[in-house]
Amino acid sequence: MQKQAESLCIRCGLERIFASKWVDKSAKGPAITHTRMVCPDKKCQKIVDEQLKERSDRLTAFRENSQKRKEESAKLRLEAKNAKLAKLEQARSSV
């Protein structure tokens, strides 16, 4: 088996240990092997997991808010365009 590259805990700096391994197979391309490495200090790993979840939640919220802003902006542009067209139609019909 191939030796894993050294991986240090992002919080305490201890060398991380092997936890699990799995393979994702796709119809296209090669299979991808994932290896989960964790801090040997369970309390530290729990804190790291919480921090990563918070970061992930913030990123998800940011993406959702960004998508909402894009949709609202597109809706406002469409409404402005329709108002402008209606105004032109009204000007044409009054001539």
C-alpha positions as a Python dict, from the first residue, in 0.01 Angstrom:
ca = {
    (1, 'M'): (0, 0, 0),
    (2, 'Q'): (117, 350, -81),
    (3, 'K'): (231, 565, 213),
    (4, 'Q'): (3, 862, 274),
    (5, 'A'): (152, 1210, 257),
    (6, 'E'): (197, 1376, 593),
    (7, 'S'): (-113, 1571, 688),
    (8, 'L'): (-126, 1799, 989),
    (9, 'C'): (-434, 1903, 1184),
    (10, 'I'): (-536, 2257, 1091),
    (11, 'R'): (-611, 2338, 1455),
    (12, 'C'): (-348, 2171, 1677),
    (13, 'G'): (-78, 2069, 1430),
    (14, 'L'): (-68, 1698, 1525),
    (15, 'E'): (-16, 1450, 1245),
    (16, 'R'): (-355, 1328, 1127),
    (17, 'I'): (-441, 959, 1118),
    (18, 'F'): (-631, 739, 871),
    (19, 'A'): (-1006, 714, 942),
    (20, 'S'): (-1170, 572, 630),
    (21, 'K'): (-1133, 517, 259),
    (22, 'W'): (-1388, 487, -22),
    (23, 'V'): (-1399, 485, -400),
    (24, 'D'): (-1637, 685, -619),
    (25, 'K'): (-1691, 523, -956),
    (26, 'S'): (-1834, 727, -1240),
    (27, 'A'): (-1955, 627, -1581),
    (28, 'K'): (-1707, 870, -1732),
    (29, 'G'): (-1343, 883, -1635),
    (30, 'P'): (-1144, 695, -1375),
    (31, 'A'): (-1257, 596, -1026),
    (32, 'I'): (-1166, 845, -752),
    (33, 'T'): (-1031, 717, -422),
    (34, 'H'): (-1109, 933, -117),
    (35, 'T'): (-925, 902, 214),
    (36, 'R'): (-1054, 1063, 533),
    (37, 'M'): (-780, 1168, 770),
    (38, 'V'): (-865, 1293, 1121),
    (39, 'C'): (-689, 1445, 1418),
    (40, 'P'): (-592, 1182, 1677),
    (41, 'D'): (-734, 1412, 1948),
    (42, 'K'): (-1111, 1346, 1935),
    (43, 'K'): (-1201, 1675, 2106),
    (44, 'C'): (-991, 1868, 1858),
    (45, 'Q'): (-1144, 1681, 1563),
    (46, 'K'): (-1493, 1758, 1692),
    (47, 'I'): (-1408, 2130, 1703),
    (48, 'V'): (-1256, 2113, 1352),
    (49, 'D'): (-1569, 1938, 1220),
    (50, 'E'): (-1788, 2212, 1375),
    (51, 'Q'): (-1571, 2486, 1224),
    (52, 'L'): (-1584, 2322, 881),
    (53, 'K'): (-1962, 2285, 905),
    (54, 'E'): (-2000, 2652, 998),
    (55, 'R'): (-1780, 2750, 705),
    (56, 'S'): (-1981, 2527, 471),
    (57, 'D'): (-2311, 2670, 600),
    (58, 'R'): (-2187, 3027, 547),
    (59, 'L'): (-2078, 2945, 193),
    (60, 'T'): (-2413, 2782, 117),
    (61, 'A'): (-2600, 3086, 252),
    (62, 'F'): (-2376, 3317, 50),
    (63, 'R'): (-2447, 3122, -270),
    (64, 'E'): (-2822, 3119, -204),
    (65, 'N'): (-2827, 3495, -137),
    (66, 'S'): (-2619, 3559, -447),
    (67, 'Q'): (-2863, 3356, -658),
    (68, 'K'): (-3160, 3547, -510),
    (69, 'R'): (-2993, 3880, -592),
    (70, 'K'): (-2929, 3767, -951),
    (71, 'E'): (-3292, 3661, -992),
    (72, 'E'): (-3422, 3988, -843),
    (73, 'S'): (-3189, 4192, -1063),
    (74, 'A'): (-3304, 4005, -1375),
    (75, 'K'): (-3667, 4057, -1273),
    (76, 'L'): (-3612, 4433, -1224),
    (77, 'R'): (-3437, 4463, -1561),
    (78, 'L'): (-3725, 4281, -1730),
    (79, 'E'): (-3981, 4505, -1558),
    (80, 'A'): (-3787, 4816, -1665),
    (81, 'K'): (-3768, 4688, -2022),
    (82, 'N'): (-4142, 4612, -2028),
    (83, 'A'): (-4222, 4957, -1885),
    (84, 'K'): (-4007, 5121, -2152),
    (85, 'L'): (-4178, 4919, -2427),
    (86, 'A'): (-4521, 5006, -2288),
    (87, 'K'): (-4427, 5374, -2286),
    (88, 'L'): (-4313, 5351, -2651),
    (89, 'E'): (-4635, 5175, -2749),
    (90, 'Q'): (-4836, 5444, -2574),
    (91, 'A'): (-4642, 5716, -2755),
    (92, 'R'): (-4700, 5544, -3091),
    (93, 'S'): (-5071, 5501, -3033),
    (94, 'S'): (-5117, 5865, -2931),
    (95, 'V'): (-4960, 5987, -3260),
}
